[in-house]
Amino acid sequence: SAFMSALMLLSSFAVVYADGTTAGTSTVNSVWEPSYNASDWTTTEGSTFTFDSSAKSVSFTNNGIQTATYKNAILDGDFIMTADLKINSNRTSVTLGKLELVFLTEPTSLYSGSVAGDVILASGGNEITRATGKGVTDWKNAKITVIYKNSGEIMLYRNDDSANKLIMDYKASDIAGKNDGTLAITGSWTAGSVGNIKMYK
């Protein structure tokens, strides 16, 4: 499968540290991680974000809609991303470039007909597609893998519960060229965290 093939490649990647230096012999393939220092993120006014370099997490408490935007460039173009989600209520989204993955632990009026466990793929606030009815009821403690192809495909897997479950596979020209090297995390009326973010290219 695309997922297993992608994971088999990971052992060959070099490591790119937050300061841009590289360890390893490969000049093409790399593993990238963000810094978890507060000074490397911009947050919306009144937000509750905390940044923990030891735990490698961005955490937030219930406080309306709040966003943390990474100040530095992430990997652009094609990538594989892994992350840990802890979403205790409502919704949390991870925005990569111009694509937003919205993880719902409760239904929301923002997306008509949504149910707990849905994942919404959006761009510029507009829904592109959604994954529903995948046996997911919440995202309270989930490990995810996202595979994005710049030619226009995104795949989302859930990796906890001893299974690599394909949640979303969307392929269309309207999501081509959408990763411009930016990263943001938004919590909406929720407490939780996004952590252990790694990107592979």
PLY file of the C-alpha trace (Angstrom):
ply
format ascii 1.0
element vertex 201
property float x
property float y
property float z
element edge 200
property int vertex1
property int vertex2
end_header
0.00 0.00 0.00
1.05 3.62 -0.34
1.20 3.92 3.43
3.46 0.92 4.01
5.69 1.85 1.07
6.06 5.34 2.51
6.95 4.09 5.97
9.55 1.70 4.56
11.40 4.69 3.14
11.68 6.53 6.44
14.79 4.74 7.64
16.79 6.29 4.78
15.98 9.89 5.62
18.43 12.37 7.07
17.32 14.57 9.95
16.75 18.31 9.50
16.75 20.15 12.81
14.68 23.22 13.62
17.65 25.51 13.03
17.99 24.19 9.48
21.10 22.07 9.97
21.09 18.55 8.58
22.38 15.27 9.98
22.89 12.26 7.74
24.25 11.56 4.28
21.22 12.18 2.09
20.87 15.60 0.46
17.40 14.90 -0.96
15.43 12.97 1.66
14.91 14.45 5.10
12.97 14.30 8.33
11.82 17.66 9.67
10.45 18.61 13.07
9.20 22.03 14.21
10.61 23.85 17.19
8.36 23.79 20.25
9.70 27.08 21.62
6.99 29.70 22.07
9.18 32.30 20.32
8.90 30.31 17.09
5.10 30.55 16.97
2.64 33.42 16.53
-0.60 33.02 18.49
-3.94 34.82 18.32
-4.68 37.36 21.03
-5.96 35.86 24.27
-5.02 32.31 23.30
-4.09 29.63 25.83
-1.34 27.87 23.88
1.59 26.36 25.75
4.67 24.95 24.03
6.65 22.09 25.53
9.99 21.21 23.94
10.47 18.16 26.18
7.07 16.67 25.33
7.23 18.02 21.75
3.69 19.33 21.97
1.53 22.38 21.33
-1.26 22.39 23.94
-4.35 24.52 24.48
-7.30 24.80 26.84
-10.94 25.53 26.07
-11.00 29.13 24.85
-13.11 29.74 21.75
-11.24 29.73 18.45
-7.48 30.17 18.74
-4.62 29.62 16.30
-0.87 29.09 16.59
1.08 29.70 13.37
4.63 28.46 12.94
6.96 31.32 12.02
9.44 29.27 10.02
9.05 27.34 6.78
8.09 23.69 6.87
8.73 21.21 4.03
6.88 22.26 0.90
5.57 20.15 -1.97
5.22 16.38 -1.45
5.53 15.10 2.11
4.56 12.50 4.69
3.58 13.89 8.10
3.02 12.03 11.36
1.54 13.57 14.51
-0.24 12.77 17.76
-3.66 14.31 18.41
-5.41 14.76 21.75
-8.75 16.50 21.15
-11.07 16.53 24.13
-14.07 18.30 22.60
-15.42 20.04 19.52
-12.71 20.35 16.88
-9.03 20.91 16.17
-7.48 21.57 12.81
-4.01 21.29 11.33
-3.37 23.61 8.39
-0.57 22.69 5.98
-0.06 25.35 3.38
-3.50 26.10 1.96
-5.10 22.82 3.09
-6.83 22.38 6.43
-7.61 19.03 8.06
-10.39 19.51 10.62
-10.82 16.71 13.17
-14.24 16.60 14.83
-14.85 15.07 18.25
-18.33 16.64 18.28
-20.69 17.70 15.46
-20.36 21.34 14.44
-22.73 23.73 12.69
-19.74 24.99 10.70
-20.03 21.89 8.51
-23.64 20.87 7.89
-24.50 17.30 8.75
-21.18 16.59 10.43
-20.90 13.91 13.11
-18.33 13.04 15.76
-15.28 11.42 14.20
-15.54 13.18 10.85
-12.51 14.71 9.17
-13.13 17.72 6.94
-10.65 18.72 4.24
-11.00 22.44 3.60
-9.20 25.31 1.92
-9.78 28.96 2.68
-12.62 27.98 5.01
-14.46 26.12 2.25
-15.08 22.38 2.55
-13.54 20.26 -0.22
-14.47 16.79 1.00
-15.05 14.89 4.23
-14.32 11.45 5.60
-17.21 10.05 7.60
-18.48 6.66 8.71
-14.98 5.23 9.15
-15.65 3.75 12.59
-14.04 6.76 14.28
-16.02 8.36 17.10
-13.44 10.79 18.44
-9.89 12.05 18.13
-9.14 12.16 21.86
-5.97 10.11 21.58
-4.96 9.42 18.00
-1.81 8.94 15.98
-2.11 10.04 12.36
-0.14 9.91 9.14
-0.83 12.30 6.27
0.59 11.66 2.80
0.36 14.61 0.40
1.28 14.58 -3.28
1.74 17.99 -4.82
0.17 16.69 -8.03
-3.17 16.62 -6.16
-3.73 13.81 -3.65
-4.01 13.57 0.12
-4.28 10.41 2.21
-4.97 10.31 5.94
-4.35 7.22 8.07
-5.11 6.60 11.73
-2.32 4.51 13.25
-3.42 3.82 16.83
-5.38 0.73 17.95
-2.76 -1.49 16.27
-4.15 -0.69 12.83
-3.27 1.59 9.94
-6.79 2.58 8.94
-7.23 4.65 5.79
-9.57 7.48 6.76
-9.35 9.73 3.69
-8.01 9.38 0.16
-8.89 12.36 -2.01
-7.37 12.95 -5.42
-8.26 15.95 -7.57
-6.60 18.89 -9.29
-8.19 21.35 -6.84
-5.69 20.35 -4.12
-2.60 20.37 -6.37
0.20 22.71 -5.38
-1.40 23.65 -2.06
1.56 23.06 0.27
3.50 26.32 0.35
5.59 25.49 3.43
3.39 26.91 6.21
1.94 25.25 9.32
-0.81 26.30 11.73
-2.79 24.61 14.51
-6.28 25.76 15.51
-8.31 24.68 18.53
-12.01 25.51 18.59
-13.79 25.37 21.94
-11.56 22.50 22.95
-8.71 21.46 25.17
-6.00 19.24 23.79
-2.70 19.12 21.97
-0.94 18.36 18.72
2.49 16.83 19.22
5.38 14.82 17.90
5.00 16.43 14.47
7.41 14.96 11.94
7.54 15.56 8.21
9.33 13.35 5.73
10.29 14.29 2.19
0 1
1 2
2 3
3 4
4 5
5 6
6 7
7 8
8 9
9 10
10 11
11 12
12 13
13 14
14 15
15 16
16 17
17 18
18 19
19 20
20 21
21 22
22 23
23 24
24 25
25 26
26 27
27 28
28 29
29 30
30 31
31 32
32 33
33 34
34 35
35 36
36 37
37 38
38 39
39 40
40 41
41 42
42 43
43 44
44 45
45 46
46 47
47 48
48 49
49 50
50 51
51 52
52 53
53 54
54 55
55 56
56 57
57 58
58 59
59 60
60 61
61 62
62 63
63 64
64 65
65 66
66 67
67 68
68 69
69 70
70 71
71 72
72 73
73 74
74 75
75 76
76 77
77 78
78 79
79 80
80 81
81 82
82 83
83 84
84 85
85 86
86 87
87 88
88 89
89 90
90 91
91 92
92 93
93 94
94 95
95 96
96 97
97 98
98 99
99 100
100 101
101 102
102 103
103 104
104 105
105 106
106 107
107 108
108 109
109 110
110 111
111 112
112 113
113 114
114 115
115 116
116 117
117 118
118 119
119 120
120 121
121 122
122 123
123 124
124 125
125 126
126 127
127 128
128 129
129 130
130 131
131 132
132 133
133 134
134 135
135 136
136 137
137 138
138 139
139 140
140 141
141 142
142 143
143 144
144 145
145 146
146 147
147 148
148 149
149 150
150 151
151 152
152 153
153 154
154 155
155 156
156 157
157 158
158 159
159 160
160 161
161 162
162 163
163 164
164 165
165 166
166 167
167 168
168 169
169 170
170 171
171 172
172 173
173 174
174 175
175 176
176 177
177 178
178 179
179 180
180 181
181 182
182 183
183 184
184 185
185 186
186 187
187 188
188 189
189 190
190 191
191 192
192 193
193 194
194 195
195 196
196 197
197 198
198 199
199 200
